[in-house]
């Protein structure tokens, strides 16, 4: 992921450990994508071991793909809760 926006210069990493919250967003996204498949497997009579294996495979394959999206959602949520300040566009001391 880029360190800052190429158009406006906004620094994505605002402080050390900033993206730890993105892990929670990623977890919620993985569960939301996995649940329909697992529910389908459970309702159609597929053995639970197969449903768990399919859910694990799906999560393993999708986690790297949603990594950037979870970071983007985390930044959007953070910007809603704490608006941009002029210091967010300047030189960041954490790089």
C-alpha positions in Angstrom: 0.0 0.0 0.0 1.3 3.4 -0.8 2.5 5.6 2.0 0.5 8.6 0.8 -2.1 9.7 -1.7 -0.5 10.6 -5.0 -3.2 13.3 -5.7 -3.4 15.2 -2.4 -0.4 14.0 -0.3 -2.6 12.6 2.5 -0.6 10.2 4.7 -2.4 7.0 5.1 -0.5 5.9 8.2 -1.3 8.5 10.7 0.4 7.0 13.8 2.3 3.8 14.8 -0.1 0.9 15.0 -2.8 2.8 13.0 -4.0 -0.2 11.0 -4.5 -2.6 13.9 -8.2 -1.7 13.7 -8.2 -2.8 10.0 -7.7 -6.3 11.2 -11.1 -6.2 12.9 -12.6 -4.8 9.7 -11.0 -7.6 7.8 -12.3 -10.2 10.2 -15.9 -8.9 9.9 -15.5 -8.9 6.1 -14.2 -12.5 6.0 -17.1 -13.7 8.3 -19.6 -11.9 6.2 -18.3 -13.6 3.0 -18.0 -17.0 4.6 -21.4 -17.2 6.3 -23.6 -17.7 3.2 -21.5 -20.6 2.0 -21.4 -22.3 5.4 -25.1 -21.7 6.0 -25.8 -23.2 2.5 -23.7 -26.2 3.4 -25.5 -26.7 6.7 -29.0 -26.4 5.2 -28.3 -28.7 2.3 -27.1 -31.5 4.5 -23.4 -31.3 3.7 -21.3 -32.7 6.6 -20.1 -30.1 9.0 -16.4 -31.1 8.5 -16.8 -30.4 4.8 -18.5 -27.0 5.5 -15.7 -26.0 7.8 -13.1 -27.1 5.3 -14.8 -25.1 2.6 -15.1 -22.1 4.8 -11.5 -22.3 5.9 -10.4 -22.5 2.2 -12.5 -19.6 1.2 -11.2 -17.5 4.1 -7.6 -18.4 3.3 -8.1 -17.4 -0.3 -10.1 -14.2 0.3 -8.1 -12.7 3.2 -5.2 -11.4 1.0 -7.7 -10.0 -1.5 -9.6 -8.0 1.1 -6.5 -6.7 2.9 -6.5 -3.3 1.1 -10.2 -2.9 1.2 -10.2 -3.4 5.0 -7.5 -0.7 5.3 -9.5 1.6 3.1 -12.7 1.1 5.1 -10.7 1.7 8.3 -9.3 5.0 6.9 -12.9 6.0 5.9 -14.2 5.2 9.3 -11.4 7.1 11.0 -12.0 10.1 8.8 -15.6 10.2 9.7 -14.8 10.0 13.4 -11.7 12.3 13.3 -11.6 14.7 10.4 -8.5 15.6 8.5 -6.2 18.1 10.0 -3.5 20.1 8.1 -0.7 18.1 9.8 -2.0 15.0 7.9 -0.7 16.4 4.7 2.7 17.5 5.9 5.8 15.5 6.5 5.1 12.5 8.7 7.7 11.8 11.3 6.9 8.1 11.3 8.5 7.3 8.0 
